[in-house]
C-alpha cells in the first residue's frame, strides 16, 4: 500500500483512498478523498431534509413522488461515490481479514 502520493494509471493524479484493512471497501487517505466523502454525506442529508423532513413537518407526511425522487437521487449520489472511490483506490477491493496485504 502507498500513502496516497503515488500517481495512478494515468500518471497525473493521486490515489485518494486505500483498501480497508478489515472488511470490504476503502477509506479516505487524502483531503480529496475526505472532501468527496463529506460532500456525498452532505448531499444525502440535504436531500433528506428537502424531500422527507420538510413535508413531514407540515403534518402532511412525505409524499410518494418526493420519496421516489429522494431515493433516485440518493442512489445516484451513492453510485457516484462508489465509482469515484473504486477509481481512486490504491489496490483492489476484496474482503480482508487484517493481514499485511
C-alpha positions as a printed NumPy array, in Angstrom:
array([[  0.   ,   0.   ,   0.   ],
       [  1.008,   3.576,  -0.561],
       [  0.438,   6.773,   1.335],
       [ -1.695,   8.408,  -1.349],
       [  1.19 ,  10.135,  -3.098],
       [  1.772,   7.584,  -5.887],
       [  0.253,   8.501,  -9.258],
       [ -2.487,   6.203, -10.505],
       [ -2.718,   4.666, -14.005],
       [ -2.926,   7.966, -15.913],
       [  0.207,   9.245, -14.153],
       [ -1.379,  12.592, -13.324],
       [ -3.439,  12.115, -10.197],
       [ -3.074,  10.574,  -6.773],
       [ -4.93 ,   7.811,  -5.03 ],
       [ -7.472,   9.258,  -2.634],
       [ -8.474,   6.018,  -0.896],
       [ -6.805,   2.851,   0.344],
       [ -8.396,  -0.57 ,   0.787],
       [ -9.744,  -1.201,   4.266],
       [ -7.641,  -3.475,   6.458],
       [-10.716,  -5.337,   7.734],
       [-13.828,  -5.955,   5.667],
       [-14.658,  -4.761,   2.163],
       [-14.218,  -1.323,   0.65 ],
       [-11.887,   1.621,   1.032],
       [-11.187,   4.52 ,   3.362],
       [-10.095,   8.101,   2.523],
       [ -6.374,   8.887,   2.857],
       [ -6.126,  12.369,   1.301],
       [ -8.042,  15.587,   1.689],
       [ -9.659,  14.968,  -1.715],
       [-10.989,  11.606,  -0.546],
       [-12.366,  13.134,   2.627],
       [-13.875,  16.041,   0.66 ],
       [-15.671,  13.714,  -1.768],
       [-16.976,  11.616,   1.128],
       [-18.126,  14.675,   3.105],
       [-19.816,  16.163,   0.021],
       [-21.745,  12.929,  -0.583],
       [-22.875,  12.789,   3.053],
       [-23.922,  16.454,   2.949],
       [-25.931,  15.882,  -0.243],
       [-27.737,  12.894,   1.292],
       [-28.595,  14.914,   4.422],
       [-29.818,  17.944,   2.447],
       [-31.949,  15.748,   0.187],
       [-33.497,  14.063,   3.228],
       [-34.348,  17.455,   4.71 ],
       [-35.865,  18.748,   1.461],
       [-37.797,  15.692,   0.287],
       [-38.675,  13.908,   3.538],
       [-38.332,  16.046,   6.686],
       [-39.797,  19.299,   5.335],
       [-43.034,  17.733,   4.019],
       [-43.369,  15.762,   7.252],
       [-43.024,  18.98 ,   9.271],
       [-46.202,  20.278,   7.593],
       [-48.028,  17.3  ,   9.145],
       [-48.773,  16.036,   5.669],
       [-46.171,  13.3  ,   5.736],
       [-43.766,  12.742,   2.916],
       [-45.472,  12.343,  -0.449],
       [-44.744,   9.322,  -2.634],
       [-43.297,  11.251,  -5.614],
       [-40.985,  13.144,  -3.253],
       [-39.784,   9.924,  -1.637],
       [-39.19 ,   8.341,  -5.045],
       [-37.196,  11.364,  -6.224],
       [-35.247,  11.301,  -2.948],
       [-34.461,   7.589,  -3.379],
       [-33.376,   8.038,  -7.014],
       [-31.12 ,  10.984,  -6.197],
       [-29.607,   9.116,  -3.247],
       [-28.907,   6.109,  -5.466],
       [-27.147,   8.397,  -7.962],
       [-25.071,  10.059,  -5.238],
       [-24.035,   6.777,  -3.617],
       [-23.364,   5.202,  -7.028],
       [-21.164,   8.156,  -7.954],
       [-19.321,   7.969,  -4.65 ],
       [-18.686,   4.249,  -5.122],
       [-17.472,   4.81 ,  -8.693],
       [-15.047,   7.579,  -7.644],
       [-13.87 ,   5.575,  -4.645],
       [-13.115,   2.46 ,  -6.708],
       [-11.397,   4.509,  -9.423],
       [ -9.212,   6.351,  -6.907],
       [ -8.335,   3.405,  -4.605],
       [ -4.742,   2.177,  -4.396],
       [ -5.391,  -1.535,  -4.834],
       [ -8.34 ,  -3.797,  -5.411],
       [-11.47 ,  -4.122,  -3.328],
       [-11.764,  -7.516,  -1.707],
       [-12.668,  -8.946,   1.653],
       [ -9.743,  -8.541,   4.076],
       [ -9.097, -10.098,   7.443],
       [ -6.358,  -7.714,   8.619],
       [ -3.239,  -9.296,   7.125],
       [ -0.253,  -7.476,   5.663],
       [ -1.744,  -7.26 ,   2.171]])
